[in-house]
Amino acid sequence: MNKLFPFVFFLSMAIQVFASIDTIAVDVGISVFKTMPIGVVPFTEPSGTSLDWPDEKPHEVAERDLNLSGRFEIISVPKFDLVKLSRARAKFYVTGKIEKALNNKIKIDCFLYATQSKDLILAESYTVSLMDFRKAVHQFIDKVIYQLWGVHGVASTKLAWVSKIDGVKQIVVADYDGFHRRQLTFDSTISMMPVWSHDNERIIFVSFRNNKPQLYIKDVATGTQKRLFKKFEQTFSPAVNPKTGEILFSAISGGKTDLYVGDPETQQSRRLSFLKSSQTSPSWSPNSSEIIFTSDRGGSPQIYVMNSDGTDMRRMTFMGRYNERASWAPTGDRIVYTSMDDGKMNIYTCAIDGSDIVQLTSNSGNNERPSWSPDGMLIAFSSNRSGSNQIYIMRRDGSNVTRITQGGDNTAPTWSWYPIENQTKQKEGKE
């Protein structure tokens, strides 16, 4: 087995042209998870005025957020309809009001009401530019989810992925639903394998600018960047520690690939694995106590787990001859990974002991590079089911598959973390 087996596969992926405008297609499946019916009523707009919304209206963004969350069944009504909402068992509904504000801005008042009593459950007000209204709606829906479920929503999170732009693979970042996409790297050589820093302010990625895979870190806001862990000639497969921000990565040293962990600030690193085989594609457990990774030590790529200090290594996957790219759910109860079935790549989940294997994709091209949402409810992945590689989101049971990119070729999505304030609340046990 070639010691660079993941790279041979990744670099053979076909990527086409970049498109700046996305559409969203939904393949609705049957979910095994309980969802809550919720009504959505269009927001009222200033009378006698037609606002030039850049893509969708606020209530349409709210519907998308609620649907993508995996927690709701959407009951859309053109105006408040007690009978229809009651028949659908929608105990709550979302609506709002739009007003013009100073400096060419708009004021968006967002409301969550109890259907039967019409009691106001939650109200938020945002004054934003017309181009930024989506961000306001995302924030409100996250608060609705927290109000009704007691957990943080992911509508305000981001995705990064790889897109081919002018013939070169580049890193792009966008809202979690694919909107507001922008290019982050502008190199003349391949950029790939992006992951978010713990503070969501930087992207760690692999660049071939020196004709070898090497890790770089780039500030999303300023564009400043630097190379990481220069003592290694070849570094790749980064994974960020959810507690400390340390970077777990693969490096080629002495003719073989091993796992290392390093501090992006001090550049200090230490070796974790000491095997004769190759170790790649690591992922931390939510509490940072364990690591899963891909190894060919048994003759073919399989998923293994070990303690964060490199001890107690054991094999996790036994079904299938080619399993790779595992990622630990933020909820800590499952992993998601890619497996090859009859020459096609599909996405599976299993319990952390390797049992209870569930196939999430099938009969739809190659599906790979899964990435969990911060709440563990959703999985982003890339698939060529449409003829070119695009980014999709599905619920953790494989239902409600939603395409968030259209045009060009897009691969390797990676989900941002919760905002720091939400991470703090979780650590304090307030969730």
C-alpha positions, -999 to +999 in steps of 0.1 A: +000+000+000+014+034-010+022+055+021+004+084+005-029+066-003-051+095+008-033+119-015-035+097-045-073+096-041-078+133-032-057+147-061-075+126-086-108+144-079-121+163-109-130+200-102-144+224-127-152+261-129-162+284-100-197+299-099-206+328-078-244+322-076-258+292-059-292+275-060-304+249-035-320+216-044-335+194-017-339+156-018-364+150+010-360+117+027-377+101+058-360+111+090-359+089+121-355+119+144-384+137+160-391+171+145-413+199+157-440+215+135-435+252+133-453+279+113-437+306+092-457+337+082-442+362+057-427+394+073-447+425+068-430+452+047-434+490+045-466+498+027-462+514-007-425+504-009-409+475-027-376+464-012-351+450-036-341+418-017-308+404-031-319+368-032-347+357-009-371+374+014-366+371+052-393+345+058-378+324+031-344+325+048-362+316+081-378+286+064-345+274+050-328+278+084-355+260+103-356+232+077-318+227+075-316+226+113-330+191+112-353+200+141-385+213+125-413+205+101-421+237+083-458+249+080-457+278+055-488+300+054-493+333+034-508+349+065-516+338+101-540+309+099-550+294+132-569+265+117-541+254+094-514+258+120-535+240+146-543+211+123-506+208+116-499+208+154-477+238+150-476+252+186-454+281+175-449+303+145-423+327+133-429+361+116-416+396+116-419+432+104-396+453+081-392+490+084-369+515+067-341+530+088-315+557+085-285+555+062-302+532+037-306+504+063-336+484+073-350+475+107-360+438+110-382+429+140-384+391+143-410+373+165-417+339+178-454+335+189-474+308+206-500+297+180-531+293+202-527+322+226-507+345+203-484+351+233-450+366+223-423+341+232-393+358+217-386+391+200-354+404+185-347+436+165-318+442+140-309+473+120-288+462+090-281+469+054-303+451+028-273+430+019-268+418+055-304+409+063-296+371+060-272+374+090-299+389+111-324+362+103-297+335+109-291+349+144-328+350+152-334+314+141-305+303+163-322+320+192-355+303+183-338+269+184-322+277+217-356+289+231-375+258+219-348+231+221-323+244+247-294+239+223-275+263+201-285+264+164-259+265+135-275+291+112-248+316+121-219+292+115-197+290+083-184+264+059-151+264+040-144+241+011-122+236-020-133+251-053-115+252-087-112+288-098-095+297-130-081+262-133-066+261-097-080+246-065-086+274-040-101+277-005-135+295-003-156+304+028-193+310+030-223+310+052-234+275+062-262+275+036-237+284+008-246+321+004-221+350+007-193+329-007-159+345-011-125+333-022-098+330+005-067+318-013-054+332-046-024+309-053-012+296-086-009+261-071-033+237-053-048+246-020-068+219-002-078+202+031-092+234+049-101+234+086-112+262+109-091+275+138-107+272+172-117+309+172-131+307+136-108+336+126-083+316+106-082+286+082-055+260+083-050+244+049-025+225+027-007+243-001+015+230-029+032+264-035+066+248-028+058+217-049+051+197-017+021+195+006+027+220+035+004+234+061-004+271+062-027+292+084-045+322+070-065+350+087-100+351+072-104+389+078-070+402+070-056+377+046-023+374+064-008+339+064+022+319+074+036+284+070+033+260+099+058+235+113+086+243+089+109+216+103+089+191+082+091+191+044+057+177+039+027+182+062-010+176+056-044+164+071-048+191+098-073+187+127-079+213+154-082+204+190-117+215+202-103+226+236-068+239+231-066+249+194-036+226+189-032+211+154-030+174+148-015+166+115+003+141+093+039+146+084+063+126+062+096+120+080+121+093+074+102+079+045+070+073+064+039+092+074+032+097+112+009+118+133+021+148+151+005+175+173+017+211+174+010+246+186+003+270+157+016+299+178+049+285+191+054+261+162+065+234+187+053+198+178+056+163+191+052+129+175+022+108+186+024+076+165+054+052+161+041+026+136+057+011+105+025+019+086+011+053+075-013+073+096-034+101+081-067+120+084-069+124+122-098+137+142-102+147+179-129+134+202-151+162+216-133+161+250-099+158+233-090+126+252-089+104+221-080+105+184-094+086+154-073+083+122-068+063+091-041+037+089-031+010+064-013-011+091-037-040+083-031-039+046-059-015+036-071+018+049-091+014+081-102+036+110-083+033+143-086+051+177-060+059+203-056+080+234-045+116+228-010+107+240-007+079+215-014+050+238-040+022+237-043+021+199-071-002+185-089-008+153-125+007+150-138-004+116-138-041+104-166-040+078-154-029+044-120-030+028-115+007+024-126+031+052-111+066+057-117+102+066-135+096+100-148+125+120-160+124+156-195+138+162-196+168+186-222+149+206-195+122+212-217+093+204-208+085+168-183+089+141-189+095+104-165+082+077-162+073+040-162+037+028-157+023-007-185+001-020-181-016-054-158+012-065-180+040-052-174+061-021-203+064+004-208+079+038-215+058+070-218+064+107-211+040+135-210+040+173-176+048+189-169+011+194-174+004+157-209-012+161-243+000+149-231+008+113-255+030+093-251+038+056-262+073+049-257+076+011-262+050-017-268+048-055-258+085-059-223+088-073-193+093-050-200+108-016-171+118+006-153+142+030-181+143+057-180+171+083-202+175+113-221+206+122-212+220+157-245+206+172-240+171+157-274+173+139-261+177+104-233+165+081-218+184+052-202+164+024-192+165-013-208+144-040-206+141-077-242+127-080-251+157-102-223+151-126-198+174-109-186+176-073-209+198-052-214+205-015-245+190+003-259+190+038-279+162+052-293+153+086-273+129+107-296+100+097-291+107+060-324+124+054-332+159+040-302+160+016-298+196+005-274+209-022-259+242-013-236+248-043-245+249-080-220+251-109-183+244-110-168+217-088-166+219-050-152+195-025-139+189+010-164+210+031-154+218+067-178+233+093-168+261+116-171+259+154-197+276+174-190+312+181-167+316+212-195+329+234-215+297+227-185+275+234-181+293+267-217+287+277-213+250+269-182+247+291-200+264+319-229+239+316-255+265+306-267+246+275 
